[in-house]
Amino acid sequence: MGVVSSSPIFSAGPDIAPSPSTKTDSVPDISNAPDWQQQGYEHLWMPYCQMKTAPLPLAVERTEGVYLHLSDGRRLIDGLASWWSACHGYNHPHVVDAMHRQLDRMPHVMFGGINHEPALTLAQRLAALLPGDLNRVFFCDSGSVAVEVAMKIAIQFHRNRGQRGRTRFLSFANAYHGDTTGAMSLCDPERSMHARFEGALLQQLNVDIPRDDDSMQRFQSLLKQNRDCLAGVFIEPLVQGAGGMRFHSPDVLRCITQCCRDNDVLLIADELATGFGRTGTLFAIEQADIVPDVICLGKALSAGMIGMAATVATERVFDAFWSDDASKALMHGPTFMANPLACAAAGASLDLFEREPRLEQARTIEAGLRELLAPCRQIDRVVDVRVKGAIGVVQVDSLDHVDRLRDLFVRQGVLIRPFGDCIYTTPPLVISAGELEKIGDAIVSATRQWARWPRES
Ligand SMILES: Cc1ncc(COP(=O)(O)O)c(C=O)c1O
């Protein structure tokens, strides 16, 4: 047994004074809610909200096409496609049928030592759709886990080649890569919601996206200086999502890729949000004509119908794990990885990308949003309006009255949830011109009203 030291192993950081508690007050009024919500709400812990002050969540009873039907009879156009995922709208019959058929045959079986047709066919189809030799698909059940798996792959890739010290990552300002602890360490350390975990996360490098020659040269030097420690660079290609809805050009993405190549640092493209048509091409990386070493997919992968994600690596990356040495294997395996039901949904979703003009629809949405959101440029407190594929963003100087603004959207019949400094929409790709107009009009009208409200101190 080792010698036990009498001094503490860890030292605590400075304590933060807790904010004073004022119990009772503003718990949301649930008296008009349906029974199931009245009875269940007090047993629930909701995501991303201070439940004490947040309004009662919308009670959704069913979905259909681009609509959410509420228990009080209203219906809302979903301007967010359930966090970028419902690319074909809700309950698309082709996806529903495929899932029904799979449900009868085999809803789930573990993947350890077992293969099944839905997963293997899906892996083959994804490999064929992805550029270059992104051929090796590791399935998991959520985007954050796909990011964690990519981190493990990158670290072990270098270890298996004899470089043990390459354990750190570089990610970009305004990045968002998920909510698990590894993924949190890749998010913008100051501006993201994970800033409150400062001191508790892995230390990574986080820098501004280089956008011109000078900053690209500095980026190149930074990679060079840190290459012995860096396992990989994480990027959300072309569009950074939940960290701030910032865009960069294909040229910038191409240069960053080259810097990674020059320094033998793995490039990991997080296409959880941008994948499957959202930016106008099936994958955003296609617009820069690059092949990352690893790509993370999810959300719309399974048509937004059921949890599923994947981490896909090139043959070069996989080769570093291919060995007679058992210790070089990837030790990861979520219980519900490659869930057959999710694979069936994903397979059916890929059918729809083949049979229906989704990418054309994304580009039509882009043209529509450019026109519809343009009047926001004239509104006080709006600092930028930008559109990329089926993503429309109105950036404001600072967002206040968030709950009131969200409610204003609901009263206009659309689900839009402004956050950070953005009022944005990522509608289902199947949205009609009329429904898109309703979203655009609601954003213009709500932003105008919001800009007239007295600033919240
Ligand atoms: C770019 C990006 N990466 C990772 C994630 C995390 O995915 P999940 O919520 O499925 O864990 C998200 C989710 O919004 C995302 O947008």
The ligand as a Tripos MOL2 file, in Angstrom:
@<TRIPOS>MOLECULE
LIG
   16    16     1     0     0
SMALL
NO_CHARGES

@<TRIPOS>ATOM
      1 C1        -22.4300   21.5850  -32.6630 C.3       1 LIG1
      2 C2        -23.0050   20.7250  -31.5690 C.ar      1 LIG1
      3 N1        -22.2290   19.8100  -30.9940 N.ar      1 LIG1
      4 C3        -22.7020   19.0020  -30.0270 C.ar      1 LIG1
      5 C4        -24.0020   19.0890  -29.5850 C.ar      1 LIG1
      6 C5        -24.5010   18.1940  -28.5030 C.3       1 LIG1
      7 O1        -25.4540   17.2920  -29.0000 O.3       1 LIG1
      8 P1        -26.5100   16.6010  -28.0210 P.3       1 LIG1
      9 O2        -27.4250   17.6740  -27.5480 O.co2     1 LIG1
     10 O3        -27.1950   15.5760  -28.8920 O.co2     1 LIG1
     11 O4        -25.7400   15.9810  -26.9210 O.co2     1 LIG1
     12 C6        -24.8400   20.0430  -30.1680 C.ar      1 LIG1
     13 C7        -26.2260   20.2040  -29.6890 C.2       1 LIG1
     14 O5        -26.8620   21.2010  -29.8630 O.2       1 LIG1
     15 C8        -24.3370   20.8820  -31.1890 C.ar      1 LIG1
     16 O6        -25.0960   21.8180  -31.7650 O.3       1 LIG1
@<TRIPOS>BOND
     1     1     2 1
     2     2     3 ar
     3     2    15 ar
     4     3     4 ar
     5     4     5 ar
     6     5     6 1
     7     5    12 ar
     8     6     7 1
     9     7     8 1
    10     8     9 2
    11     8    10 1
    12     8    11 1
    13    12    13 1
    14    12    15 ar
    15    13    14 2
    16    15    16 1
@<TRIPOS>SUBSTRUCTURE
     1 LIG1         1 GROUP 0 **** ****
